[in-house]
Each structure stands twice: as structure tokens, then as C-alpha cells.
Amino acid sequence: MTQRGRATRSTGPTGRPRRADGPRGGDRVGGPRGDLAARRARLRAVVEPVVNEAGYDLEDISVSRAGRRHVVRVIVDADGGISLDAVADVSRAVSAALDAAEEAGGDILAGEYQLEVSSPGVDRPLTLPRHWRRNVGRLVKVTARAALPGPRAEQPAGDRQVTGRVVEADDERVVLETDSGRAEFRHTELGPGRVQVEFHRLDEAGDDELDDIEDIDDIDDEDDVEDEER
């Protein structure tokens, strides 16, 4: 079963227990943003090769605090979406890689953590060519920079909001079907695209599409998540 935007798996707390003399204050994940960003970079260095080796793209990785543990969220995707079984496989591989990195002496998380692996939801912006390609057929809203006609075509003439259905997308361009006809844009002319939820089509949607608009946050209600860096 392949799903777009809903496949998610959360492991239980893992990682090595925090030592009594372990990192404190600015040295822990919940410290200053500079340290949080550094830990996120170290996490990406461990996680991205594992995800790529499995045949998927690492779309995002974030670290936050949830009570006494850290929460590591890993977003992965692929052409055609990613199944729940694939998410489970990636989750196990990432967890093993993180444990191995810490056992080898790397200060990755300095304490217990909860790993959450999921595929992108429809609320994630379309920023890369592969994002647009994977959303062909969907209705999107995007800010496009218009250009003046004629010899001054490269001079921007202001931004405008465009809503249309993605009918074609490759590494160079995106073609949208709008109310006024088809419009073609280079990726450099587009800001982050946002998929629009079409409620009038939900009656025709399958379970996978309905799952796209559900909340994928699996953190316990009593855990107060803070200091998240994306």
C-alpha cells in the first residue's frame, strides 16, 4: 500500500541513558539554537546516507524536547510515495545507525530519544523540482514572479499569486492549468508551492488521500514539545 503524506512510524524511546554528569544547559538539545542546529547537522550526517541507501530522499530532519527525552523527526519520500512497510524499514535502519554512531563515541543526542519517521503531509511546501514532480495532478497555490515582455523580459514586474493544477513538472519547469489557461514557469520563478485541499473531491478520495489531512503527531498529550529547530 503506497500512501502520499501519511505513512508514519514512531519507535519507542531508544538511545543510551543520560549519564548523571551528562550535558547540561547549552550542551543539550534544548539549549541555544546554535547548539541545536549543530546537533541537527550531526544527525543529518548519520541519517541521510542510510535513507539514500534505502532508495529514498531525506526531506527534513528536526530535533525537539518532549519531557525528559528528545524527539527526532525524520521525513522521507520517494517517487510514487512511500508505504508503511518502507517507513518501518527506514525507521529500523535509522535507529540502528544512530545507536551505532553513539556507541562509536559520537555525541549525537546525549540521552534517550524517540524516533519518528514519516512521509510528507500535504502541508509541506513544494520547494524542489522533485516536490513538484511528485504532486502532478494536485491543485497548488504559489507566488510567481512575473516578467516584462520584450527585450526587458528578465526584469521582474512584481509578484503574483497563482492557483492551478500541476499538469507537468521536471527539473527545469512547472506547468500549471489555471482558470485562464496553462502557464509555464521555471523553478527559479516560483516561491514555495502549497497543495490545496479540495474538500469537494473528498467524497471521491480513497483512504490514502483522506489520510493526507490527518495529524501525524504521535507525541503523548502530556509531553510538552519545545525548542524545535527545522
Secondary structure, 3 states (H helix, E strand, C coil): CEECCCCEEEEEEECCCCCCCCCCHHHCCCCCHHHHHHHHHHHHHHHHHHHHHCCCEEEEEEEEEECCEEEEEEEEECCCCEEHHHHHHHHHHHHHHHHHHHHCCCCCCCCCEEEEEECCCCCCCECCHHHHHCCCCCEEEEEEEEECCHHHCCCEEEEEEEEEEEEEECCCEEEEEECCEEEEEEHHHECCEEECCCHHHHHHCCHHHHHCCCCCCCCCCCCCEEEEEC
